[in-house]
Structures are given as C-alpha cells and as structure tokens.
C-alpha cells in the first residue's frame, strides 16, 4: 500500500490509469476502501488518476489537533510533490471541492484545470448544509435525514412510496460507517474534518483562482444548493457552470455527467 510522509501526517494514496494527470479530492468521510470510489469511476479510464485519504480519514494519519482548510490544501500540495507531479488537473467533490478551492488559491501554479462538484464557497456565497449538526444524531437517524438532503425529490411522501429504496440506502450508509468505526481515532478524525468544514470560507478570495474552472451541481441537491453553484461560478474568473439531473450524487444519477466532465477536461 502506498504511503508518503507529508508534513505532520502519513498520507495513503492510490494511482491508476494513463493520460493527463488528475488529482481527485474526496468528500466528507471519504475513504478509498469504500466501494464505488474514484478509482472505480470512468475517470480512471481517461486520466492518470491520483486519489488519497485526507487527514483524519481512512488510512491516512489522524494527528491529535485541530485541522484547518489550509492544512487540507497544503496536504494536497505535499502529496503532488511527493509523487513527482508539478502540475495536474484537480477535481474536488463536495468537501473535496472546498479543499480544491483553497488549494487553487494557495497553489495556483500547480493546477491546469479545476472541477468543483456539489460544493460551496461559504461566507456570503452560501455554505453547504451544516453536516456537523447531524453528528449528534444516531447512525440510523442520520442516514435517514441524509436521504432527503442528498436529493430534494425524496420527500416524505416519496419515501413512503419507496420503502425498499429507503431501506437499501440506510443499510448501505450503516454498513459503510460500521466497516471502520472500530479503528483508533476514527470518530475523532471525522469530527475534526467536520469542524474544519464548518469554518470554510473562500468567497471573497475566489477571484484569485487562475485556472479554467468547471462548476458542477445537481439540480435537486439539498446539501450544496443550485443557487450556491451559480454564485460561485459567477465569482470565479474563467468559470463555466453545468447543472445535471440529480442531487448530491449527480454523477451516479445523470449518465451525461461523467462524459461532460471528461470532455471538458480534455478540451484544449
């Protein structure tokens, strides 16, 4: 298993594929051991894809201190240096998009193109749903609350009419959580990520993003609202906005999503 030392932590990463280099930055609670991750996505067939577990998560180190968005951005920069990448495309998903914004502002010389998926700038531009508030709930209740947040079409009436789909979603969420909850510092690492997420605010600095940027969102996302994607795209120079038929997991719901992102990244 590949690890590198990056400042105060040891980072676990994976790399696959050929083509232009692409760094994928995962979302809240992201763990490369979970199924249906970036290495199983169509991105791996088109790019030299690099993904990693962020600090406090998965198999990466979990230092016993407060984490900041700058820490997460600088971790990404140190990872690129460690694997010998001077520049690359960057795709950040959800929380990973927040990290990617900070990375693009702090390390503009390292990005060719930037893709921000279902994320937010915070501040006056609007924040994503405060997931730290759900951490006080039990695991099953948190999973059930997430059903509607991830896709606003999943109203109470919809959930009553689709009990099998609801049960499947809850079961998958609980299985993913229980798979690694026994590991040392698992809960603390996730809590520290949520606390860093809570303080995210790049809105007044988005004008400093120099890379061509694609902002992507799901029309029915209750976590990163469509209006937030619009404000963020309007604030970033050289940004393009694409909205898709789906919610927070639009890349799995809209078959046109991955091809559109891949085509945009491959354009000269």
C-alpha positions as CSV (number, residue, x, y, z in Angstrom):
1,X,0.0,0.0,0.0
2,X,1.5,3.4,-1.0
3,X,2.1,5.9,1.8
4,X,4.0,9.2,1.8
5,X,5.0,11.4,4.6
6,X,3.6,14.9,4.2
7,X,4.5,17.3,7.0
8,X,2.9,16.0,10.2
9,X,1.0,13.1,8.6
10,X,1.4,10.0,6.6
11,X,-0.9,10.0,3.6
12,X,-2.4,6.9,2.0
13,X,-2.9,7.3,-1.8
14,X,-3.7,5.3,-4.9
15,X,-2.8,5.9,-8.5
16,X,-4.0,4.3,-11.7
17,X,-4.5,4.9,-15.5
18,X,-2.8,6.8,-18.2
19,X,-3.3,10.2,-19.8
20,X,-3.3,13.7,-18.4
21,X,-2.7,13.8,-14.6
22,X,-5.8,14.3,-12.5
23,X,-5.9,14.7,-8.7
24,X,-9.3,13.7,-7.1
25,X,-10.1,15.2,-3.7
26,X,-12.8,13.2,-1.9
27,X,-15.8,14.4,0.1
28,X,-16.8,14.3,3.8
29,X,-15.8,11.0,5.4
30,X,-14.1,9.9,2.2
31,X,-12.2,6.6,2.5
32,X,-10.7,4.8,-0.5
33,X,-11.6,1.4,1.0
34,X,-15.3,2.2,0.4
35,X,-16.8,0.8,-2.8
36,X,-17.7,3.0,-5.8
37,X,-14.9,5.4,-5.2
38,X,-12.9,7.4,-7.7
39,X,-10.7,4.5,-8.7
40,X,-13.9,2.7,-9.9
41,X,-15.2,5.7,-11.8
42,X,-14.9,6.5,-15.5
43,X,-12.2,9.0,-14.6
44,X,-9.7,6.1,-14.2
45,X,-10.2,5.1,-17.9
46,X,-9.3,8.6,-19.2
47,X,-6.6,10.0,-16.9
48,X,-3.6,9.2,-14.8
49,X,-5.8,9.4,-11.7
50,X,-4.4,10.1,-8.2
51,X,-6.7,9.9,-5.1
52,X,-6.0,9.8,-1.4
53,X,-7.5,9.7,2.1
54,X,-7.4,13.1,3.7
55,X,-6.1,13.8,7.1
56,X,-8.3,12.3,9.8
57,X,-9.8,9.8,7.4
58,X,-9.3,6.3,6.1
59,X,-5.7,5.0,6.3
60,X,-4.1,8.5,6.4
61,X,-2.7,9.9,9.7
62,X,-5.0,11.4,12.3
63,X,-2.9,13.9,14.3
64,X,-4.4,14.9,17.6
65,X,-5.0,18.6,17.0
66,X,-7.4,21.0,15.2
67,X,-7.5,20.8,11.4
68,X,-7.9,23.8,9.1
69,X,-8.8,24.1,5.4
70,X,-5.3,25.3,4.9
71,X,-4.0,22.0,6.3
72,X,-6.1,20.1,3.8
73,X,-5.0,22.3,0.9
74,X,-1.3,22.0,1.8
75,X,-1.6,18.2,2.3
76,X,-2.7,18.0,-1.4
77,X,0.3,20.1,-2.5
78,X,2.7,18.0,-0.5
79,X,1.2,14.8,-2.0
80,X,1.8,16.1,-5.5
81,X,5.4,16.9,-4.6
82,X,5.9,13.5,-3.1
83,X,4.7,11.7,-6.2
84,X,6.6,13.9,-8.6
85,X,3.7,15.9,-10.1
86,X,4.5,19.5,-10.7
87,X,1.0,20.3,-12.3
88,X,-2.2,18.5,-12.9
89,X,-6.0,18.8,-13.3
90,X,-7.8,18.9,-10.0
91,X,-11.4,17.6,-9.3
92,X,-12.9,18.2,-5.9
93,X,-16.2,16.7,-4.8
94,X,-18.3,18.2,-2.0
95,X,-15.9,18.8,0.9
96,X,-13.1,18.0,-1.6
97,X,-14.3,20.9,-3.7
98,X,-13.8,23.2,-0.6
99,X,-10.3,21.8,-0.3
100,X,-9.8,22.3,-4.0
101,X,-10.8,26.0,-3.8
102,X,-8.3,26.6,-1.0
103,X,-5.7,24.6,-3.0
104,X,-6.3,26.7,-6.1
105,X,-5.9,29.9,-4.2
106,X,-2.8,28.9,-2.2
107,X,-1.1,26.9,-5.0
108,X,-2.3,28.3,-8.4
109,X,0.9,27.3,-10.2
110,X,0.0,23.6,-9.7
111,X,-3.4,23.5,-11.4
112,X,-4.1,23.1,-15.2
113,X,-7.9,22.8,-14.9
114,X,-10.2,22.8,-11.9
115,X,-13.5,21.0,-11.5
116,X,-15.7,21.8,-8.5
117,X,-18.6,19.4,-7.9
118,X,-21.5,20.0,-5.5
119,X,-19.5,22.2,-3.2
120,X,-19.7,25.7,-1.8
121,X,-17.6,28.8,-1.1
122,X,-19.0,29.6,2.3
123,X,-19.4,33.1,3.6
124,X,-21.6,35.5,1.6
125,X,-21.6,33.0,-1.3
126,X,-23.5,30.4,0.7
127,X,-22.4,27.4,2.7
128,X,-23.2,23.7,2.2
129,X,-25.6,22.1,4.7
130,X,-24.1,22.0,8.2
131,X,-23.4,18.3,8.4
132,X,-21.8,18.8,11.9
133,X,-25.3,19.2,13.2
134,X,-26.2,15.7,12.1
135,X,-23.3,14.2,14.1
136,X,-25.4,14.5,17.2
137,X,-28.0,12.0,15.8
138,X,-27.8,8.3,15.9
139,X,-26.4,6.5,12.9
140,X,-29.8,5.3,11.5
141,X,-31.5,8.7,12.0
142,X,-28.5,10.4,10.4
143,X,-28.7,8.1,7.4
144,X,-32.5,8.7,7.1
145,X,-32.0,12.5,7.3
146,X,-29.4,12.3,4.6
147,X,-31.8,10.7,2.1
148,X,-33.8,13.9,1.6
149,X,-30.8,16.2,1.9
150,X,-28.9,14.3,-0.9
151,X,-31.9,14.7,-3.3
152,X,-34.8,17.1,-2.6
153,X,-37.1,15.0,-4.7
154,X,-37.1,12.4,-1.9
155,X,-39.9,14.0,0.1
156,X,-41.7,12.2,3.0
157,X,-44.4,11.1,0.5
158,X,-41.7,9.7,-1.9
159,X,-40.1,7.8,1.0
160,X,-43.4,6.2,2.0
161,X,-43.9,5.1,-1.6
162,X,-40.4,3.7,-2.0
163,X,-39.6,1.8,1.3
164,X,-37.3,-0.7,-0.4
165,X,-35.1,2.1,-1.8
166,X,-35.0,3.8,1.6
167,X,-34.1,0.6,3.4
168,X,-31.3,0.0,0.9
169,X,-29.9,3.5,1.3
170,X,-29.9,3.3,5.1
171,X,-28.4,-0.2,5.0
172,X,-25.5,0.9,2.7
173,X,-24.9,4.0,4.9
174,X,-24.8,2.0,8.1
175,X,-22.5,-0.7,6.6
176,X,-20.0,1.9,5.4
177,X,-19.9,3.6,8.8
178,X,-19.6,0.3,10.7
179,X,-16.9,-1.0,8.5
180,X,-14.1,1.1,10.1
181,X,-15.7,2.7,13.2
182,X,-13.7,0.4,15.4
183,X,-10.4,1.9,14.3
184,X,-8.4,4.2,16.6
185,X,-9.3,7.8,16.3
186,X,-11.9,7.1,13.6
187,X,-14.6,9.2,15.2
188,X,-12.2,12.0,16.2
189,X,-10.8,12.3,12.7
190,X,-14.3,12.6,11.2
191,X,-15.3,15.2,13.8
192,X,-12.2,17.3,13.1
193,X,-12.9,17.2,9.4
194,X,-16.5,18.5,10.0
195,X,-15.2,21.2,12.2
196,X,-12.7,22.4,9.5
197,X,-15.6,22.2,7.0
198,X,-17.7,24.4,9.3
199,X,-15.2,27.2,9.0
200,X,-14.7,27.1,5.3
201,X,-15.0,30.5,3.5
202,X,-13.3,31.3,0.2
203,X,-16.0,33.5,-1.3
204,X,-14.1,36.9,-1.1
205,X,-10.9,35.1,-2.5
206,X,-12.5,33.2,-5.4
207,X,-11.3,35.9,-7.8
208,X,-7.8,34.7,-7.2
209,X,-8.5,31.3,-8.9
210,X,-6.5,31.4,-12.1
211,X,-7.2,28.0,-13.6
212,X,-10.1,27.4,-16.1
213,X,-12.8,26.1,-13.8
214,X,-15.9,24.0,-14.3
215,X,-18.6,24.2,-11.6
216,X,-20.9,21.3,-11.5
217,X,-24.1,20.7,-9.5
218,X,-27.2,18.6,-9.1
219,X,-30.5,20.5,-9.6
220,X,-32.0,18.7,-6.6
221,X,-29.1,18.8,-4.2
222,X,-30.1,19.8,-0.7
223,X,-26.5,19.9,0.6
224,X,-24.9,22.2,-2.0
225,X,-27.8,24.2,-3.4
226,X,-28.1,25.0,-7.1
227,X,-28.2,28.7,-6.3
228,X,-24.8,28.4,-4.5
229,X,-23.2,26.8,-7.6
230,X,-24.4,29.8,-9.6
231,X,-23.0,32.4,-7.2
232,X,-19.7,30.5,-7.0
233,X,-19.4,30.2,-10.8
234,X,-20.1,33.9,-11.2
235,X,-17.4,34.8,-8.8
236,X,-14.6,32.7,-10.3
237,X,-12.9,34.1,-13.5
238,X,-13.0,31.8,-16.5
239,X,-15.6,29.6,-14.8
240,X,-18.3,27.6,-16.6
241,X,-21.4,26.2,-14.9
242,X,-23.1,22.9,-15.7
243,X,-26.1,21.6,-13.8
244,X,-27.2,18.0,-14.0
245,X,-30.3,15.9,-13.3
246,X,-29.7,14.6,-9.8
247,X,-28.8,15.5,-6.3
248,X,-25.6,15.4,-4.3
249,X,-24.6,12.2,-6.1
250,X,-25.5,13.5,-9.6
251,X,-22.5,11.7,-11.2
252,X,-24.3,8.5,-10.4
253,X,-27.8,9.7,-11.3
254,X,-27.2,11.5,-14.6
255,X,-25.4,9.4,-17.2
256,X,-24.3,12.5,-19.0
257,X,-22.3,13.9,-16.1
258,X,-19.1,12.0,-16.2
259,X,-18.8,12.3,-20.0
260,X,-19.4,16.0,-19.8
261,X,-16.7,16.4,-17.1
262,X,-14.2,14.2,-19.0
263,X,-14.8,16.1,-22.3
264,X,-14.4,19.4,-20.6
265,X,-11.1,18.4,-19.0
266,X,-9.8,17.0,-22.4
267,X,-10.6,20.2,-24.3
268,X,-7.5,22.2,-25.4
